[in-house]
Amino acid sequence: MDISTEGKNYLKQVIENLEVKTLRFYGIPGCCNVNLGVGLDEAQLNDEVITIDGITVAIDPIISSQLEGVTIHAEEENGEMGLLLVGYTPTSC
């Protein structure tokens, strides 16, 4: 997993005044597979916690293989900034 300059700058801006400073990726059981969830949340006991270019990231082991080769990026759409996972391909139906 990697992070673009835009992703890093956006996340630093978002978490600047928050208590929780960890971007957490977690699994959500679905009908066909495990879906990917993401949010600003404390790491859970079994999460792998890594720091990517100054950003703390927690990854639920259930979905870690889905994030291999993914880059956290941020871009503007319709006047709103948001995260984009470049290289991520959903595995659920």
C-alpha positions as CSV (number, residue, x, y, z in Angstrom):
1,M,0.0,0.0,0.0
2,D,1.2,3.5,-0.9
3,I,-0.1,7.0,-0.6
4,S,0.0,9.8,-3.1
5,T,1.0,13.4,-2.2
6,E,-2.6,14.4,-2.7
7,G,-3.9,11.6,-0.5
8,K,-1.4,12.5,2.2
9,N,-2.1,16.2,2.2
10,Y,-5.9,15.6,2.3
11,L,-5.7,13.1,5.1
12,K,-3.4,15.4,7.2
13,Q,-5.9,18.2,6.7
14,V,-8.9,15.9,7.7
15,I,-7.3,14.5,10.8
16,E,-5.6,17.6,12.0
17,N,-8.2,18.5,14.6
18,L,-9.6,15.1,15.3
19,E,-8.8,12.8,18.3
20,V,-8.6,9.7,16.1
21,K,-5.7,9.9,13.7
22,T,-5.8,6.4,12.2
23,L,-7.2,5.5,8.8
24,R,-8.7,2.0,9.2
25,F,-9.5,-0.5,6.5
26,Y,-11.8,-3.3,7.7
27,G,-13.9,-6.1,6.3
28,I,-17.7,-6.1,6.1
29,P,-19.3,-9.5,5.6
30,G,-21.5,-9.5,2.4
31,C,-23.6,-12.0,0.5
32,C,-20.8,-13.1,-1.8
33,N,-17.6,-12.1,-0.1
34,V,-16.1,-9.6,2.3
35,N,-16.6,-5.9,1.3
36,L,-14.1,-3.2,2.1
37,G,-14.9,-0.6,4.7
38,V,-12.8,2.5,5.5
39,G,-13.0,5.1,8.2
40,L,-11.1,7.1,10.8
41,D,-11.1,4.7,13.7
42,E,-8.8,3.2,16.4
43,A,-7.0,0.1,15.3
44,Q,-8.5,-3.2,16.5
45,L,-6.6,-5.9,18.3
46,N,-5.8,-8.0,15.2
47,D,-5.2,-5.1,12.8
48,E,-1.8,-4.6,11.2
49,V,-0.8,-1.1,11.9
50,I,1.6,0.6,9.5
51,T,2.8,4.2,8.9
52,I,2.8,5.3,5.3
53,D,4.5,8.7,4.7
54,G,3.5,9.9,8.2
55,I,-0.1,8.6,8.0
56,T,-1.1,5.8,10.5
57,V,-3.1,3.0,8.7
58,A,-4.7,0.0,10.4
59,I,-5.7,-2.9,8.2
60,D,-8.0,-5.7,9.2
61,P,-6.2,-9.0,8.2
62,I,-9.5,-10.2,6.5
63,I,-9.0,-7.6,3.8
64,S,-5.3,-7.1,3.7
65,S,-4.9,-9.1,0.4
66,Q,-7.4,-6.8,-1.3
67,L,-5.1,-3.8,-0.6
68,E,-1.9,-5.1,-2.1
69,G,-0.6,-2.6,-4.7
70,V,-3.3,0.0,-3.8
71,T,-2.5,3.7,-3.6
72,I,-4.5,6.0,-1.3
73,H,-5.2,9.1,-3.4
74,A,-7.4,12.1,-3.1
75,E,-9.1,14.1,-5.8
76,E,-11.9,16.6,-6.2
77,E,-15.2,15.7,-7.8
78,N,-18.1,18.1,-8.0
79,G,-16.3,20.6,-5.7
80,E,-15.8,18.0,-3.0
81,M,-12.5,16.3,-2.0
82,G,-12.6,12.6,-1.3
83,L,-10.4,9.5,-1.1
84,L,-9.8,7.2,-4.0
85,L,-8.1,3.8,-3.8
86,V,-6.1,3.5,-7.0
87,G,-5.6,-0.1,-8.0
88,Y,-8.4,-1.4,-5.8
89,T,-10.8,-3.9,-7.4
90,P,-13.8,-4.9,-5.4
91,T,-14.2,-8.7,-4.9
92,S,-17.8,-8.8,-3.9
93,C,-20.8,-9.3,-6.2
